[in-house]
Amino acid sequence: MSASMLSAADRRRPWLLLAPSLITLFVLMIVPIGIMTIFSFYEFVTAGVEKEVFTTANWHEFLTDSFYHMFLWKTIRVAGITAILCALMGYPAAYCIAMTNYKHKWLLLLLLIVPFWISFTIRTFSWIHILGEQGVINVLLLKLGLVNEPIRMLYTEGSVIMGMIHFLLPYMILNVYVAIEGIDRNLISAARTLGCTAWQAFREVVLPLSLPGLMAGLLLCFVLAAGSYVTPQILGSTRDALFGNIIFDTIMDELNWPMGSTLSLVLLIFLGAVAAVYSRYMGLSRVLKGLSG
Amino acid sequence: MSLDTSTRGFGWRAVQFLTVLVYVFMFAPILVVIVLSFNASQFGGFPMTGFSLHWYAKLLENESVLRAFQTSLWVAIVTSIVCTALGILAAVALVRYEFPGKEWVNTILIAPALVPETVLGVGLLLLMRFAHQPRTMWLLVLGHIMLALPYVVLVVQARLIGVKRVYEEAAMSLGANRLQTFREITLPLIMPAIVASLLLVFTISFDNVTASMFWRPSGVETMPTEILSMLKISISPEINALGTLMIVVTVGLPLLGGGLARYLARSAR
């Protein structure tokens, strides 16, 4: 069916089908981001009150106040560490699942999906029972007499990162797994027959061909970690707050809507830029594949 | 083709060992929650002092938990029905039609999965403030619909691509109109994806916490925000019992649904 033969009704039909979704997203996502932009130029008077005049004071405050720079930098650092640790832990596991001769491979894959069904809040607070003063590790160490008093592991940056890895690892493994699974096994056999050791075959064939999956996993983990707000609240002390927590406090506690809007836009622009750089080199379609599991 | 196992040496065994560790890492904390929920001790942590169902009984008397559960259940059911319906229509348009601006439409439909939830959370609040409207339960439902829509589109789209067009064309050439064709041919064929979407959206909505912290009407708690506020007070054993119950529901439901979808897929063929 060529385009010229389509009747007006045919041409309208996809838009009718799309209309409910597009209108929903337009009103609930695009318009609010527009309002956010306007609010970021309003003047903050006092909690819950703002003056509708044009001012760049909020942006000026963000650009000059080192308080915000520190939290932005910390968020980048924590999200970066999280993403890299996810890659280091997730890659071998994904490789193993893709390459195994194990009969019940479907079970290994199912177990990767199961965490997505378990409440994120529960998965996060479960780490309190592992790292806390009455947690598994401390109780064990005390019983064995290796320490005299509980080690402080909970409510630190480390426990926040641990919680985020726990939540993001399945995303990483699934992304890398899909990439490795797609590699033609004959290439590996060919490399081996031509004299490569197992390690050389991995380095020269598997690793480069799975790189797009690894990069997609890194992007996904970084973006989700940098936008997180609940994990630091459950597993961190007040000093371990990330940018998301600053936004929440600014809006929900200080009721400073103009500054909250500015900070939200900063997060959106920053993560958008990261994704744009990524898609410039890798294409976003891979990430979408990873999202749909 | 599988690789010859005999050539796999130390490196492979190290990889296997690491993989086992990764699975332990993913599931050990969850198992600990389940084990501790049966602890007789009045503290939420170790050591175990005996087996007890006391905390489950206590939970059933906890009115704010029950109210939060009802709220979440209601929001999740409404969200999953509306969101799945919207997503199916959009997926049909994307897979079965060619139109200008398709790339853009696709990007917009997927965007809520990529925009940080905090930003979406703040955005909807600003919209309410701009329109001078109070936060209601419907705001929560609409917000959840937005958050889950990309996943429905992706899941239904993937299935629809696999459904050959000839079936639909055959029905139409035999005199069925578009609606009949959709109802009699397309809908049964994509049923597994629809069941999967309903369950996925249910879980996404029931589990959502970041955005819900922004959107919930004042005084209303959803299940996850209730857990958050319980955590702020203390790690009570009740939370472990609650967590265990939720794990049973949210893991059991998709497993059941998966079985059902497989059954439907088989009978549709």
Chai-1 contact restraints between the chains, C-beta under 6 A:
chainA,res_idxA,chainB,res_idxB,connection_type,confidence,min_distance_angstrom,max_distance_angstrom,comment,restraint_id
A,P14,B,A93,contact,1.0,0.0,6.0,A-B,restraint_1
A,P14,B,Y97,contact,1.0,0.0,6.0,A-B,restraint_2
A,P14,B,F99,contact,1.0,0.0,6.0,A-B,restraint_3
A,L17,B,L89,contact,1.0,0.0,6.0,A-B,restraint_4
A,L17,B,V92,contact,1.0,0.0,6.0,A-B,restraint_5
A,L17,B,A93,contact,1.0,0.0,6.0,A-B,restraint_6
A,L18,B,A90,contact,1.0,0.0,6.0,A-B,restraint_7
A,L18,B,A93,contact,1.0,0.0,6.0,A-B,restraint_8
A,P20,B,L86,contact,1.0,0.0,6.0,A-B,restraint_9
A,S21,B,L86,contact,1.0,0.0,6.0,A-B,restraint_10
A,S21,B,A90,contact,1.0,0.0,6.0,A-B,restraint_11
A,L25,B,I108,contact,1.0,0.0,6.0,A-B,restraint_12
A,L28,B,M146,contact,1.0,0.0,6.0,A-B,restraint_13
A,P32,B,G123,contact,1.0,0.0,6.0,A-B,restraint_14
A,P32,B,L124,contact,1.0,0.0,6.0,A-B,restraint_15
A,P32,B,L126,contact,1.0,0.0,6.0,A-B,restraint_16
A,P32,B,L127,contact,1.0,0.0,6.0,A-B,restraint_17
A,I33,B,G123,contact,1.0,0.0,6.0,A-B,restraint_18
A,I35,B,L126,contact,1.0,0.0,6.0,A-B,restraint_19
A,I35,B,F130,contact,1.0,0.0,6.0,A-B,restraint_20
A,M36,B,G123,contact,1.0,0.0,6.0,A-B,restraint_21
A,M36,B,L126,contact,1.0,0.0,6.0,A-B,restraint_22
A,F39,B,L126,contact,1.0,0.0,6.0,A-B,restraint_23
A,M89,B,V22,contact,1.0,0.0,6.0,A-B,restraint_24
A,P92,B,V15,contact,1.0,0.0,6.0,A-B,restraint_25
A,P92,B,L18,contact,1.0,0.0,6.0,A-B,restraint_26
A,A93,B,T19,contact,1.0,0.0,6.0,A-B,restraint_27
A,A93,B,V22,contact,1.0,0.0,6.0,A-B,restraint_28
A,C96,B,V15,contact,1.0,0.0,6.0,A-B,restraint_29
A,C96,B,Q16,contact,1.0,0.0,6.0,A-B,restraint_30
A,C96,B,T19,contact,1.0,0.0,6.0,A-B,restraint_31
A,N101,B,S2,contact,1.0,0.0,6.0,A-B,restraint_32
A,N101,B,T5,contact,1.0,0.0,6.0,A-B,restraint_33
A,P115,B,M26,contact,1.0,0.0,6.0,A-B,restraint_34
A,W117,B,T203,contact,1.0,0.0,6.0,A-B,restraint_35
A,W117,B,T250,contact,1.0,0.0,6.0,A-B,restraint_36
A,W117,B,V251,contact,1.0,0.0,6.0,A-B,restraint_37
A,W117,B,P254,contact,1.0,0.0,6.0,A-B,restraint_38
A,I118,B,I247,contact,1.0,0.0,6.0,A-B,restraint_39
A,S119,B,D207,contact,1.0,0.0,6.0,A-B,restraint_40
A,S119,B,M246,contact,1.0,0.0,6.0,A-B,restraint_41
A,F120,B,D207,contact,1.0,0.0,6.0,A-B,restraint_42
A,T121,B,V209,contact,1.0,0.0,6.0,A-B,restraint_43
A,T121,B,P224,contact,1.0,0.0,6.0,A-B,restraint_44
A,T121,B,I227,contact,1.0,0.0,6.0,A-B,restraint_45
A,I122,B,G243,contact,1.0,0.0,6.0,A-B,restraint_46
A,F125,B,L231,contact,1.0,0.0,6.0,A-B,restraint_47
A,S126,B,P29,contact,1.0,0.0,6.0,A-B,restraint_48
A,S126,B,I30,contact,1.0,0.0,6.0,A-B,restraint_49
A,S126,B,V33,contact,1.0,0.0,6.0,A-B,restraint_50
A,W127,B,P29,contact,1.0,0.0,6.0,A-B,restraint_51
A,I128,B,I235,contact,1.0,0.0,6.0,A-B,restraint_52
A,H129,B,V32,contact,1.0,0.0,6.0,A-B,restraint_53
A,I130,B,P29,contact,1.0,0.0,6.0,A-B,restraint_54
A,Q134,B,G45,contact,1.0,0.0,6.0,A-B,restraint_55
A,Q134,B,F46,contact,1.0,0.0,6.0,A-B,restraint_56
A,V139,B,F46,contact,1.0,0.0,6.0,A-B,restraint_57
A,R185,B,M1,contact,1.0,0.0,6.0,A-B,restraint_58
A,G227,B,P116,contact,1.0,0.0,6.0,A-B,restraint_59
A,G227,B,T118,contact,1.0,0.0,6.0,A-B,restraint_60
A,Y229,B,T118,contact,1.0,0.0,6.0,A-B,restraint_61
A,Y229,B,T210,contact,1.0,0.0,6.0,A-B,restraint_62
A,V230,B,V209,contact,1.0,0.0,6.0,A-B,restraint_63
A,V230,B,T210,contact,1.0,0.0,6.0,A-B,restraint_64
A,G244,B,T118,contact,1.0,0.0,6.0,A-B,restraint_65
A,I247,B,T118,contact,1.0,0.0,6.0,A-B,restraint_66
A,S264,B,V119,contact,1.0,0.0,6.0,A-B,restraint_67
A,S264,B,V122,contact,1.0,0.0,6.0,A-B,restraint_68
A,L267,B,P116,contact,1.0,0.0,6.0,A-B,restraint_69
A,L267,B,V119,contact,1.0,0.0,6.0,A-B,restraint_70
A,L268,B,V119,contact,1.0,0.0,6.0,A-B,restraint_71
A,L288,B,I110,contact,1.0,0.0,6.0,A-B,restraint_72
A,L291,B,A113,contact,1.0,0.0,6.0,A-B,restraint_73
A,S292,B,L154,contact,1.0,0.0,6.0,A-B,restraint_74
